[in-house]
Amino acid sequence: ESKVIVDKCLELGINFFDTAEGYKNSESVLGRALLGRRQDAVIATKYGFREGPTTPPYSAQDIEQAVAKSLRNLQTDYVDILQIHYPSFIKDANETIAELERLRAVGKIRYYGLSNFGPKNIRDFLDAGGKPVVNQIGYNLLWRSPELGIIPECIKNGISVLAYSPLQQGLLTGKFKKLSDVPEGRRRGKLFSKDSQICEEAGVEMSKAALAWILQQDGLDVVISGASSAQQVVENSRIITLDSDVVRKLSEVTEPLKKKIGPTLDQWSAVDRCE
């Protein structure tokens, strides 16, 4: 099934694939699916989470070993973008950057970037001489905290923003027709109803509106959307352009939640790993 999904992506002109050493056997699956077609794909992977959330910071040797393993898994000689999965995986910024630059010089990576880095993390990395091309962050209609610092910092420094979790764990897929259908732990009562109503009045599916809204925000270059079937790939590829009035309404409805959440950057951990 994975190969069928990748086949459909390439057929539709989707050539950017994001993975990580911490995503179980994802790299190996992608490597097998792309066998013989490496030149048709742009592969981004990450190092970190080798031993789960408690993985200690990486030394230069750790980074070298992680990349070597990723290359074996992906069955390739190079990755297009190597990302640091979280700032906590940096042992010493100067050592990290020196190793990333070495890997780039020998052709094992083409570019390097960041993932889940907050404004201060970005500034510290740049001050140490780093030249990241991307910062991958969680961002969607229901999680807009990055607008309070991360996205402006990236725009200021010419760093492309890649948005993951664009549908907030399924809440914005449109599969939940009413609030009572939403798992209790993921409910955003009034927001869910209002977002749904705006999309219905505009005559667009919620999932397509959610993806389009992200791409119509300043500084956003890529939306990383998962798919468990070839049909989902087809659906996700049908990107629309929202009327500016719809974009405004969706932003206005979710603005109070953004303010309530505030500058919290890490929605996956009780202890913020970004700053």
ZANUDO-105662 format. One record per residue (C-alpha): residue in one letter; z, x, y; residue number from 1. Coordinates in Angstrom, 2 decimals, padded with zeros to 5 digits. Example, Ala and Ser with C-alpha at 12.3 -4.5 7.8 and 13.67 -1.06 7.14 Angstrom:
A,007.80,012.30,-004.50,1
S,007.14,013.67,-001.06,2
END
This chain:
E,000.00,000.00,000.00,1
S,000.77,002.86,002.42,2
K,-002.72,004.29,001.97,3
V,-004.22,000.84,002.57,4
I,-002.23,000.59,005.81,5
V,-003.34,004.03,006.98,6
D,-006.94,003.21,006.03,7
K,-006.79,000.09,008.18,8
C,-005.29,002.02,011.10,9
L,-008.10,004.57,011.08,10
E,-010.69,001.84,010.67,11
L,-009.36,000.15,013.82,12
G,-009.21,003.38,015.81,13
I,-005.44,003.82,015.51,14
N,-004.90,007.51,014.89,15
F,-001.36,008.29,016.11,16
F,001.26,008.42,013.36,17
D,004.95,009.04,014.02,18
T,007.35,010.22,011.32,19
A,010.41,012.47,010.90,20
E,012.24,014.60,008.38,21
G,015.05,012.06,008.61,22
Y,012.86,009.11,007.56,23
K,013.44,009.55,003.81,24
N,010.05,010.23,002.15,25
S,007.96,009.05,005.10,26
E,006.34,012.44,005.70,27
S,005.26,012.77,002.07,28
V,003.85,009.24,001.99,29
L,001.87,009.85,005.18,30
G,000.64,013.21,003.91,31
R,-000.74,011.65,000.75,32
A,-002.35,008.79,002.68,33
L,-004.12,011.21,005.03,34
L,-005.24,013.67,002.37,35
G,-008.76,014.83,003.18,36
R,-008.67,013.13,006.60,37
R,-006.17,015.22,008.50,38
Q,-008.70,015.87,011.27,39
D,-008.83,012.13,012.02,40
A,-005.12,011.81,012.79,41
V,-002.60,012.84,015.41,42
I,000.72,013.45,013.66,43
A,004.06,013.52,015.43,44
T,007.19,014.37,013.48,45
K,010.80,015.22,014.33,46
Y,013.49,017.54,013.12,47
G,017.10,016.45,012.82,48
F,019.09,014.17,010.50,49
R,018.57,016.60,007.60,50
E,022.01,015.57,006.33,51
G,022.20,012.22,008.08,52
P,023.96,011.48,011.40,53
T,026.46,014.32,010.87,54
T,023.74,016.99,010.67,55
P,024.90,019.97,012.78,56
P,022.80,021.50,015.57,57
Y,019.76,023.53,014.50,58
S,019.43,027.28,014.90,59
A,015.99,028.88,015.23,60
Q,016.02,029.51,011.49,61
D,016.91,025.86,010.81,62
I,013.99,024.73,012.98,63
E,011.61,027.11,011.21,64
Q,012.73,025.83,007.80,65
A,012.50,022.18,008.90,66
V,008.94,022.66,010.14,67
A,007.94,024.49,006.96,68
K,009.26,021.59,004.89,69
S,007.53,019.00,007.09,70
L,004.22,020.84,006.74,71
R,004.58,020.84,002.96,72
N,005.47,017.15,002.93,73
L,002.56,016.26,005.21,74
Q,000.17,018.56,003.32,75
T,-001.08,020.08,006.56,76
D,-001.12,023.44,008.32,77
Y,000.11,022.06,011.63,78
V,001.64,019.05,013.35,79
D,000.33,017.84,016.67,80
I,003.73,017.10,018.20,81
L,007.15,018.28,017.00,82
Q,010.01,016.34,018.56,83
I,013.74,017.07,018.69,84
H,015.17,013.86,017.24,85
Y,018.33,013.85,019.41,86
P,019.73,016.27,021.99,87
S,022.71,016.83,019.68,88
F,020.46,018.87,017.38,89
I,020.10,021.63,019.97,90
K,022.42,024.53,019.23,91
D,021.28,026.70,022.10,92
A,018.53,025.53,024.45,93
N,017.09,028.99,025.05,94
E,016.99,029.74,021.31,95
T,015.44,026.34,020.57,96
I,012.73,026.68,023.20,97
A,011.91,030.23,022.14,98
E,011.42,029.05,018.54,99
L,009.32,026.06,019.59,100
E,007.11,028.31,021.70,101
R,006.79,030.74,018.78,102
L,005.76,027.93,016.43,103
R,003.19,026.83,018.96,104
A,001.86,030.37,019.39,105
V,001.31,030.77,015.63,106
G,-000.40,027.38,015.39,107
K,002.16,025.48,013.33,108
I,002.67,022.96,016.13,109
R,000.34,022.10,018.98,110
Y,002.93,020.63,021.33,111
Y,006.63,019.86,021.30,112
G,008.64,017.05,022.78,113
L,011.87,015.13,022.88,114
S,013.30,011.98,021.36,115
N,016.24,009.96,022.68,116
F,016.88,012.40,025.53,117
G,018.70,011.04,028.57,118
P,018.04,012.13,032.19,119
K,020.58,014.97,032.11,120
N,019.39,016.10,028.67,121
I,015.83,016.26,030.03,122
R,016.85,018.21,033.14,123
D,018.90,020.69,031.10,124
F,015.97,021.24,028.72,125
L,013.55,021.78,031.61,126
D,015.99,024.10,033.39,127
A,016.11,026.23,030.25,128
G,012.33,026.63,030.42,129
G,011.24,023.90,028.02,130
K,007.81,022.29,028.37,131
P,008.06,018.97,026.52,132
V,005.05,016.67,026.58,133
V,006.77,013.49,025.35,134
N,010.12,011.72,025.17,135
Q,010.33,009.01,022.52,136
I,012.86,006.29,023.35,137
G,013.91,002.83,022.27,138
Y,012.52,000.42,024.85,139
N,011.66,-003.27,024.90,140
L,012.27,-006.50,026.80,141
L,015.81,-006.74,025.44,142
W,016.64,-003.04,025.82,143
R,015.64,-001.87,029.29,144
S,018.38,000.69,029.95,145
P,015.79,003.53,030.05,146
E,014.53,002.10,033.35,147
L,017.82,003.18,034.96,148
G,017.18,006.89,034.52,149
I,015.13,008.09,031.57,150
I,011.75,006.66,032.52,151
P,011.93,007.74,036.21,152
E,012.95,011.25,035.08,153
C,010.01,011.42,032.68,154
I,007.56,010.20,035.32,155
K,008.93,012.73,037.81,156
N,008.35,015.59,035.36,157
G,005.04,014.47,033.87,158
I,006.50,013.68,030.45,159
S,004.78,010.90,028.52,160
V,007.06,008.09,027.34,161
L,006.67,006.78,023.79,162
A,008.43,003.47,023.09,163
Y,009.85,002.75,019.66,164
S,011.52,-000.48,018.49,165
P,009.21,-002.51,020.78,166
L,010.15,-005.78,019.07,167
Q,013.92,-005.10,018.98,168
Q,014.35,-005.18,015.21,169
G,012.23,-008.29,014.81,170
L,013.81,-010.41,017.55,171
L,010.58,-010.39,019.56,172
T,008.16,-010.94,016.69,173
G,007.99,-014.68,017.19,174
K,009.09,-015.34,013.61,175
F,012.30,-016.93,014.86,176
K,011.31,-020.34,016.19,177
K,014.75,-021.29,017.46,178
L,018.03,-019.53,018.21,179
S,019.71,-020.76,015.02,180
D,017.06,-018.88,013.00,181
V,018.13,-015.55,014.49,182
P,020.72,-013.54,012.50,183
E,024.04,-014.05,014.26,184
G,024.62,-010.38,014.98,185
R,021.33,-010.09,016.85,186
R,021.40,-013.18,019.03,187
R,020.68,-013.12,022.74,188
G,020.93,-016.88,023.22,189
K,019.61,-017.79,026.64,190
L,017.28,-014.82,026.79,191
F,015.68,-015.66,023.46,192
S,015.03,-019.23,024.55,193
K,013.70,-018.27,027.98,194
D,011.42,-015.52,026.68,195
S,010.06,-017.89,024.06,196
Q,009.44,-020.60,026.66,197
I,007.60,-018.23,029.02,198
C,005.32,-017.06,026.21,199
E,004.69,-020.61,025.04,200
E,003.77,-021.76,028.54,201
A,001.43,-018.78,028.93,202
G,-000.20,-019.53,025.59,203
V,000.56,-016.12,024.07,204
E,002.44,-015.06,020.96,205
M,005.84,-013.54,021.68,206
S,005.12,-010.35,019.72,207
K,001.87,-009.72,021.60,208
A,003.55,-010.45,024.92,209
A,006.39,-008.04,024.08,210
L,003.98,-005.21,023.25,211
A,001.76,-005.91,026.26,212
W,004.76,-006.06,028.61,213
I,005.77,-002.53,027.58,214
L,002.28,-001.10,028.08,215
Q,002.12,-002.67,031.54,216
Q,005.25,-000.84,032.72,217
D,005.00,002.33,034.81,218
G,005.20,005.54,032.81,219
L,004.68,004.00,029.37,220
D,001.87,005.62,027.42,221
V,002.39,004.71,023.76,222
V,004.02,001.88,021.82,223
I,005.11,002.82,018.30,224
S,004.85,-000.26,016.15,225
G,005.54,-000.34,012.42,226
A,003.62,-002.31,009.82,227
S,004.36,-003.21,006.21,228
S,000.86,-004.48,005.44,229
A,-002.74,-004.02,006.53,230
Q,-002.68,-007.49,008.05,231
Q,000.24,-006.52,010.28,232
V,-001.79,-003.54,011.47,233
V,-004.61,-005.90,012.41,234
E,-002.22,-008.20,014.28,235
N,-000.52,-005.34,016.13,236
S,-003.88,-003.89,017.15,237
R,-004.86,-007.03,019.03,238
I,-003.34,-005.89,022.30,239
I,-003.64,-008.30,025.20,240
T,-003.20,-007.91,028.95,241
L,-000.63,-010.23,030.43,242
D,-001.14,-012.01,033.71,243
S,000.99,-010.29,036.36,244
D,002.95,-013.51,036.85,245
V,003.94,-013.55,033.17,246
V,005.01,-009.90,033.36,247
R,007.14,-010.73,036.40,248
K,008.78,-013.74,034.74,249
L,009.65,-011.81,031.58,250
S,011.11,-009.01,033.69,251
E,013.15,-011.42,035.80,252
V,014.58,-013.20,032.76,253
T,015.73,-009.96,031.12,254
E,016.92,-008.22,034.31,255
P,020.52,-009.57,034.02,256
L,020.83,-008.15,030.50,257
K,019.61,-004.76,031.71,258
K,022.27,-004.76,034.41,259
K,024.96,-005.88,031.97,260
I,024.13,-003.14,029.45,261
G,023.90,-000.61,032.25,262
P,022.92,003.03,031.73,263
T,023.98,003.09,028.06,264
L,021.24,005.05,026.34,265
D,022.09,004.90,022.65,266
Q,021.95,001.43,021.10,267
W,022.37,002.82,017.57,268
S,025.77,004.48,017.92,269
A,029.19,003.50,019.27,270
V,029.35,006.99,020.77,271
D,026.46,007.67,023.15,272
R,024.57,010.73,021.92,273
C,022.41,010.91,025.05,274
E,023.26,011.56,028.67,275
END
